[in-house]
Amino acid sequence: MTLNEQVRQFWEAEICGTNPDLIGQAPMQSHEWYEAIEKHRYEVEPFIHAVAQFTRYHGKKVLEVGVGAGTDHLQWARAGAECYGVDLTDAAVEATRQRLALYGFTSQLQRTDAEHLPFEDATFDMVYSWGVIHHSERPEAIVAEIHRILKPGGEFVGMMYQRPALASWDLWLKHGLLRGKPLRSLRDVIWHHMESIGTKAYTVNELRTMFGAFREFKGEPILTPYDTRHVPGWLKKFIPDSWGFFIALRVTK
Ligand SMILES: C[S@@+](CC[C@H](N)C(=O)[O-])C[C@H]1O[C@@H](n2cnc3c(N)ncnc32)[C@H](O)[C@@H]1O
């Protein structure tokens, strides 16, 4: 089985951010279910709005790669963007389609592997992808596709995982040190234990190289609740963003 087929099966089994332990027991695809997903998402990742800046893209042609449950996709629609979305799974595409319909919006959604995007060159004003590209077998292929389908001057905005981060060391502690395998690398524990199999995480400089075909690159680490879950409350404000698991990306073609 290819890696992306394993990735697909993992995310088909449960759409990202919809675990009932996190969002409660509302019936799937009901209005309450979508509201609970949205409430939880922006409580734990409130910085998404500052990174995405949804309202700046009113009237723009926006593609979201890896829509998941469609929470951010709804924000693009609310902001008045002309919305397109893809995901590797039927579950995500259907949940997002249903969600937009429930709120009176539409988007051109399709299931596809983003390593091959079914769009003409220079089609989009912006491409957005939050926490997706590092799950794919060949992230570089997705980045090359994003570059191809963006118009000149178009932007990519998104998030990818940072390897030298507290959340990575937390995983290493659990699956390396405490299992008597202190020599396990951060790469290895992230590959095997961070969500779907094959997950990768990078340094800002590695991402700068991956996005080397673009004209401008900005990558800024963000400290997340996944980094600080074992840190006492009073200590959190002293931890710098540079130790965070997320790298917010704003890149221009
Ligand atoms: C961690 S979830 C993030 C979903 C959403 N962006 C969010 O923030 O909630 C990862 C998503 O990426 C999708 N995905 C992984 N590899 C992909 C690929 N090669 N092409 C398209 N989607 C992919 C998965 O199906 C899953 O829905």
The ligand as a Tripos MOL2 file, in Angstrom:
@<TRIPOS>MOLECULE
LIG
   27    29     1     0     0
SMALL
NO_CHARGES

@<TRIPOS>ATOM
      1 C1         -4.5270   17.3920    9.9970 C.3       1 LIG1
      2 S1         -5.8100   17.3500    8.7920 S.3       1 LIG1
      3 C2         -6.0060   19.1060    8.5000 C.3       1 LIG1
      4 C3         -7.3400   19.4290    7.8930 C.3       1 LIG1
      5 C4         -7.7010   20.9160    7.9200 C.3       1 LIG1
      6 N1         -6.8150   21.6940    7.0850 N.3       1 LIG1
      7 C5         -7.6570   21.3910    9.3350 C.2       1 LIG1
      8 O1         -6.7980   22.2090    9.6800 O.co2     1 LIG1
      9 O2         -8.4860   20.9390   10.1270 O.co2     1 LIG1
     10 C6         -4.9590   16.7870    7.3360 C.3       1 LIG1
     11 C7         -5.8430   16.7110    6.1150 C.3       1 LIG1
     12 O3         -4.9880   16.6450    4.9750 O.3       1 LIG1
     13 C8         -5.5360   15.7600    4.0480 C.3       1 LIG1
     14 N2         -4.4240   15.3060    3.1850 N.ar      1 LIG1
     15 C9         -3.3240   14.6130    3.5530 C.ar      1 LIG1
     16 N3         -2.5450   14.3760    2.4760 N.ar      1 LIG1
     17 C10        -3.1600   14.9530    1.4170 C.ar      1 LIG1
     18 C11        -2.8670   15.0280    0.0290 C.ar      1 LIG1
     19 N4         -1.7720   14.4580   -0.4890 N.pl3     1 LIG1
     20 N5         -3.7260   15.6730   -0.7750 N.ar      1 LIG1
     21 C12        -4.8480   16.2500   -0.2740 C.ar      1 LIG1
     22 N6         -5.1900   16.2100    1.0330 N.ar      1 LIG1
     23 C13        -4.3550   15.5610    1.8700 C.ar      1 LIG1
     24 C14        -6.1520   14.6650    4.9150 C.3       1 LIG1
     25 O4         -7.0970   13.9050    4.2220 O.3       1 LIG1
     26 C15        -6.7470   15.4830    6.0660 C.3       1 LIG1
     27 O5         -8.0610   15.8670    5.7960 O.3       1 LIG1
@<TRIPOS>BOND
     1     1     2 1
     2     2     3 1
     3     2    10 1
     4     3     4 1
     5     4     5 1
     6     5     6 1
     7     5     7 1
     8     7     8 2
     9     7     9 1
    10    10    11 1
    11    11    12 1
    12    11    26 1
    13    12    13 1
    14    13    14 1
    15    13    24 1
    16    14    15 ar
    17    14    23 ar
    18    15    16 ar
    19    16    17 ar
    20    17    18 ar
    21    17    23 ar
    22    18    19 1
    23    18    20 ar
    24    20    21 ar
    25    21    22 ar
    26    22    23 ar
    27    24    25 1
    28    24    26 1
    29    26    27 1
@<TRIPOS>SUBSTRUCTURE
     1 LIG1         1 GROUP 0 **** ****
